[in-house]
Amino acid sequence: MSDFNDFKKIKTPIEWKERLYAKTTERQISSVRRKRLPLTITAVIVLAVILSTSVLAVSLIGGDFFRQMFINKAETTKNSYGYMNVDQLRSIAGTTIGTVLDSDELKIEIMDVISSGNMAMVMLRVTAKELESVLFDTGYETLMNYRFGSDNDGSLFENMDQTSIRYYYSDNDPTLAKNQFEILYTIVNHHIFKAGTYSIKLKDLGYYFSNGKTLVLKPLHKGNWEFQVELADGNEYSHTALIRQPVTTGGYNFIFEDIRITPISSTSVFSYNSNDESSAIFKAFSSNVESLTITLSDGTILTKDDFSYSISSGSNGTGNPISAIVINLTFNLPITAESVREFSIFNKTLSISNWE
């Protein structure tokens, strides 16, 4: 299947298909690891100053940076990681690796880009030329140090279902200079990412402080930086399976409609038909997800130690509820998408074999 809109063809509850991927205002519950990642909210961007670009002289080709990142991560884990597949990353890598935006104040390097299905990952490295160090104790754990006031605007984030953003600094990555930091984006979209050019827009570099009422950014550099990333066609490395099986939890009946698997993520859709308050249905669903596991073809069982997840529901943008709940899951290490064999939830194990 090329797009979730194709679910309108399925002869199952119509209401959620018509409205599921309309623009939503979401309620979201995340696993513990997801909560620790600093998230930002898209802001209105004024006309961006597009800086001249050049090519960074690096030996890495697309996919190599993420390949090494996952290898390093696997070597520090206590769990088995024989299922990890990093060889596929070059095949789903973009072509803008090493591109640099360079100004008197900042240098921004694209370290790597990968995409497959409805998932994309981008790693940026930022050098603050006028600072000796970007480390700054703000007193707020998830908003420590210098960072951008707006960091998830641009066409790459259009139609996003979920975006996680994590900053890395020299105190947790010794390969970075004190005046450098990296930004890791993991984006799950409502639709598949088509191969092509997408923009990322950043605004205002500074640090957060409290004005007595809320946290606000104290900018070091006010400005807008816009650049493009090129996504490859990595869709052959992602797969969608139609499930269409009933599951029950908290007294409510759901239909597990489908699961979309990429090397880094999965998106599962559960529809329901009830006149109860959507908040009650969402609470019943989300309070019973702790036993979620995924079984691979080699028998490996992935648990909460192997991924982070979020559960979302909301409105269609006009205040009307959407009769569906979505679980977005991000794997700690890349998997082979078609190796997923079973999905266990609510004490029920469902076979996954009907790949589209």
N, C-alpha and C positions, 0 to 999 in steps of 0.2 A: 504494500500500500504506500502511496506516495505522500499522503497527508492525512491528518486526523479528520479533515472534513469528509473524507471518504466514508466515515462511520455513518453518515446520513443514509447510506445504502443498506445498512444492517437492519434487519427486522427485529429490533429490540426497542426499548422505550425511546420515543421520539423526542421528548421534551429536552433531555440533556444533550442530545446530538445537535439540536438547533441552536443551543445557547452556550454550550460548554466552553468553546474557545472564543467567545466574544470577549471584549475588554472587561476585565473583572477587578473588583475590589476585594482582596483576599483577606481571610483570617488564616493564620498560619501557625502550625506547631512544628518545631524542629527538634531533632535529636540533640543531645548535649554538645556534640562536637560542632554542629551547625551554629548553635547559639554563641559559641566563642568567636565565630568569625565576624569581623566588623562589617556591617552592612550600611550602605548609604542609600539615600532616596534621590531619585532623579530630580534635578532642578532645571529651571528654565535657563537655557544658555543664550547669551547675547551673541551677536555676530562674532565668530571665532577668527582669530588671526592665524592663518595657516602658514606655518614656518617652512622654510626650505628644507628639503630632505636630502640625506646622503646615505651611503651604504657603509655600515660598520664592517671592518675587515675582521671577520671571525671565521673559524674553520667549521663551525657547526652548520649542518644543513637542517631543513625542517624536520621536526620530530626528535632530533637528537637531544635537545635540552630537556624536554619532558621525559625522554627515555632515561636519561641519567638521573633525573630527579626521582623517578619512580624506583629505579634500581637502588638508589641510596636509601629511599624510604623503606623498601622491602628488607634491606639488610639490617634495619633497626627494629623491625617488628618481631614479636615473639610468636606470631602465628605462621602457619605454612603459607608460602606464596608461590608454590609450583604452578598455580593456575595463571599467574601473571603473564600477559602477552604484551611486551613492549615492541616487538618487531613490527607490528602493524602501524606504529605511530608515524613512521616516515611516509606511509601511503596515505595518511589522512591529514598530512601537514599542509599548511598554507605556504605561500611563496614570498611573503614579505619579511622573512627572518633577517634580522640585522639592520632593518631600516631605522634611521635615527632622525628625531627632531632635535635640532641644536640651536640654542639661543645663548645670550650672555648669562642668563640665570639658570637654565635647565638643559639637560640632555636626556632624551627619552629614547630608549632602545627597545625594539620588539625582539624579545629573546626567543619566543616560539609561539606557534599558532597551530592548533589541531581542531578538526571538526568532523562530526559524523552524525548523521540523522538529525535529531533536534538538540544536539549538544555541541558546544564550542568551548575551547579553553584558550586563553591568551595569557602570556607572562610578559610584563613590562619591567624594565629596569630604569630607574630615575636617578640621575645624579644632580644634586643641588649644588651648583658651582660656588655659590656665595656663602655656603655654610661649611663649617668644619665638621659638624655632625648633625644628622637629622634625628638623633635620639633626644627626646624631651619628655620629662616626667610630667604628664598633665594631671595625674591622679586618677585617671579614668582608664581602667584596664583595657577595654576594647577600643579606646581612642587615644592610645599613647603615641607620642612622637609626631613629627611633621608628616602631613598627608594632604591630599586634595580635598577641597570642600565639596566638589561634585566630581564623581569618577565613573558614573555609569550612564552617561548620555551618549547619543549617537545611534546610527542605524543598526549597529550590532545588537542593541538592546531592545529594538522594536519587537513587539509581540512576545516578549520574554514571559515565561511562566515563573522562573526563579533565577536569580543571579546571586551567587556568593562571591564575595570579594575579600581577599586576605592580603594583608601587608606583611612583608618580611624585611627585617632590619639586621644590621650587623651584629646585634646582640644574640640573634638566633640563627644567623647564617654568616660564618666567618669568611666566606668568599666575597662578601660585600664590604666596600669601604665605609667608613663612618658617615660619609655624606651621601650614601646611596641607600635606596630601598627598592624592593620589587613588589609588584602588584599582580596577584594571580586571580584571574577571572574564570569562573566556571558558570556557564550560561546554559540553562535549559529553556528551550523555546516552545511555544504552542505548536509550531509547525517545523518542518525540516529546514535546515539551513541549506540553501542553494549555493552552489559554487559561485564566487564573485567577490566584489569589493564591498566592504562595510567600513563605517566610520566609528571612531571612538573620540569622544570629546572630554577633556579635563578642564577644570576651572579652579583657580585660586589655590595656591600652595600655602599652608600654614599649620597651626595647631589649634586644638580645641580648648576652650576654657569656659567657666561658668560666669554668666553675667548676673547671677543671683536668681534667675528664673529658668534659664535653660542653657544648654551648651551651644556656644557659637564659635565660629572659626575666626581666629586672629590671623589674617593673611600676612605672609612674608612677601609673596609675589601675587598681585592681582592680575589676572589675565585668563585667556582661553587658549587651549592648545588642542588642535584637531588633526587627526591623521587617519590613514586608511590601513586596513588589514585585508589580505586576500585569503579567503577560505577555499579549500579544495573540495572536490566532490568525493566525500568519504562515505557515501550512503551505503555502499556495498558491505561496509563493515558494521552496519547497524541493522536490526531486524525488528519486525513487529509481529506479534502473535495475537490472534483473536482467541479470547478465552470464553466469554459469554457463559459463565458459570455462577450459580447463586452462592452467596456466603451470608452468614447471619452473625450479628454481634449486637449486644446491648438491646435486644428485642427488635432490631430493625433488619429488614431484608435488603440486600444489595446484589447487584449483578456486577461481577468482575468482568468488565467488558473487554479489556485488552491490556497488553504490556508492550512497551517499546523499549528495546535494549540497545545501548551503544557501548563502546568499549569503556566509557567512564560513568555512564548513568543509566537509570531506568525510569520510565514514567508509566504508572499504572492508574487506570481509570475505573472507578466504581460508581455506577449509577444507582439511583433509588427512586421509589415512587411512594411518597408519603405526604400527608397533609400536616404533619407535625412541624413545629418550628425547626428551621434549618440548624439553629444553634444547638438544639437538643440532639439532633441526628449527628451533627459534627462531633459533639462531645462523646456520644456513645461510640462512634467509630474510632476517634483518636485515642480514647482511653484504653483501647484493647489491642494496640498494634505492637506491643512490646515483644511478642513472640515471632515477629516477622523474620523469615529466613529464605535464602535462595540456594538451591542445589544445582551444581554444575555437572556436566556429563562425566567427569572423572570421579564423582562422588563427593567432591569438596562442598561443604556446607558453609555458606557465607552468613554471618550473624552481624549484630550491631557493632562488633569489634572490627568488621571489615568494610563498613560503609556508614555514612550519615544519611539522614532522611528528613524530609519535611512533608507535612500534610496540609493541603490547602482546600478551601472552599470559599464561596463568596457570591457576588451578584454579577449580573450581566452588564453592569455599567449604568443601568437605569433603576436600580433598586430592587429588581426582581431576582429571587434566588435561583441559583443553578442547581439542578437536581443531580449533582455528581460531586464526588470527592476524589482528589488526585494525590497520589503518593509519588513524590520525586525523591529518588535515591541516588547518591553519588558514591561510587566505589573508591576505596582508598588506593587501590591498584587497578590498572586496566585489565579487563577480562576479554575473552573472545565472546562476542555477543551471542552467537548461535550455540554456545556451549551451555546456556541456561536451560535446565530441564524441568525444574519444579519451583513453585512459588508457594510458600506456606504462610498462611495468615489466619487468625481466628481459629486456630486448631484444625484447620483444613488445608490439605496439600493438593495443589492443582498442577496437573501436568501441562508443560508448555512445549508444544510440538507443531502447532498449526502456524508455521512461519509464513508470512506474506512477503 
